[in-house]
Amino acid sequence: MSFVLYNAPQSTCSQKVRISLWEKGLVFSEKKLDLFKGDQLTEEYKNLNPNGVVPTLVHNNKVIIDSSVIIEYLDELSPQPPLTPATPVGRAHMREWMRFFEEVPTPAVRVPSYNRVFLRHFQTMTEEEFIAFGESKPLRKDFFLKMGRKGYSDEEVQQSENRLRMTIERMESQLQLGGPWLLGDYSLADICIIPVIVRLNDIGLSNLWADCNKVGEWILRFQEREAFQKCFYFGALLSEQYGEIKTS
Ligand SMILES: N[C@@H](CCC(=O)N[C@@H](CS)C(=O)NCC(=O)O)C(=O)O
């Protein structure tokens, strides 16, 4: 089997897939895209992934896109070790968590990530260049143009932090049922959210779980996994790529 992963070291969606590949022990090669140079927006790449985003997995010439679809695909393809509950109801609960993570914290974390770190890429662009860059993004055009070169407003930052805090509180309540993972056993639900939590920690927002002991323990448990350590190679954290990070 041949696996080629088009991804970016720091991309949270890519990190979900890297963890899953390592958990399954599947050998893969990485093609690293520079998202601020626009590698994901070339016609060649959009032939693979018309959304112009990473990750994309090419498995024996078959192209699979969207990180959650990819990790479920990998689990079906290579069932050992299982990352999905054995029963239909268990799988339904896992997908409830995954859909919630995709809908709430995954978009929310982009707001402080851009405001604190990525905005610097646009400071030397003219307004016209920035608009053209935003317009070229099939999925993220509205997000970019709403953000502008100055970033999101304090109100929008607060709303996104509220959504992230709500996520953490839900995870804390769920882990209080016994854990040690979100559904008891380790699953794709855990893998789906850990990159967002790592990102929050990296950009100075770990206060969001300061009073959530179970979430804190869950993070430590994750850090011990070999797949986690292999996924977060040097350069996967923003602090490693960008140095000091603005904390407001
Ligand atoms: N639903 C997609 C979203 C992928 C996504 O948003 N990827 C980001 C990196 S985490 C990206 O490629 N952004 C490029 C851009 O904004 O131009 C997935 O989960 O694969």
The ligand as an SDF file (V2000), in Angstrom:
LIG
                    3D

 20 19  0  0  0  0  0  0  0  0999 V2000
  -12.7390   20.3360    6.3940 N   0  0  0  0  0  0  0  0  0  0  0  0
  -11.3770   20.3590    5.9390 C   0  0  0  0  0  0  0  0  0  0  0  0
  -10.7600   21.6730    6.3370 C   0  0  0  0  0  0  0  0  0  0  0  0
   -9.2790   21.7220    5.9840 C   0  0  0  0  0  0  0  0  0  0  0  0
   -8.6400   23.0720    6.3020 C   0  0  0  0  0  0  0  0  0  0  0  0
   -9.2950   24.0550    6.6190 O   0  0  0  0  0  0  0  0  0  0  0  0
   -7.3120   23.1030    6.2110 N   0  0  0  0  0  0  0  0  0  0  0  0
   -6.5660   24.3170    6.4830 C   0  0  0  0  0  0  0  0  0  0  0  0
   -5.3750   23.9910    7.3770 C   0  0  0  0  0  0  0  0  0  0  0  0
   -5.8780   23.2790    8.9340 S   0  0  0  0  0  0  0  0  0  0  0  0
   -6.0360   24.8640    5.1750 C   0  0  0  0  0  0  0  0  0  0  0  0
   -5.5950   24.1270    4.3280 O   0  0  0  0  0  0  0  0  0  0  0  0
   -6.0530   26.1820    4.9950 N   0  0  0  0  0  0  0  0  0  0  0  0
   -5.5440   26.7900    3.8140 C   0  0  0  0  0  0  0  0  0  0  0  0
   -6.1280   28.1100    3.5190 C   0  0  0  0  0  0  0  0  0  0  0  0
   -6.8220   28.6660    4.3750 O   0  0  0  0  0  0  0  0  0  0  0  0
   -5.8890   28.6110    2.4310 O   0  0  0  0  0  0  0  0  0  0  0  0
  -10.6280   19.1830    6.5390 C   0  0  0  0  0  0  0  0  0  0  0  0
  -10.9020   18.8410    7.6970 O   0  0  0  0  0  0  0  0  0  0  0  0
   -9.7870   18.5760    5.8510 O   0  0  0  0  0  0  0  0  0  0  0  0
  1  2  1  0
  2  3  1  0
  2 18  1  0
  3  4  1  0
  4  5  1  0
  5  6  2  0
  5  7  1  0
  7  8  1  0
  8  9  1  0
  8 11  1  0
  9 10  1  0
 11 12  2  0
 11 13  1  0
 13 14  1  0
 14 15  1  0
 15 16  2  0
 15 17  1  0
 18 19  2  0
 18 20  1  0
M  END
$$$$
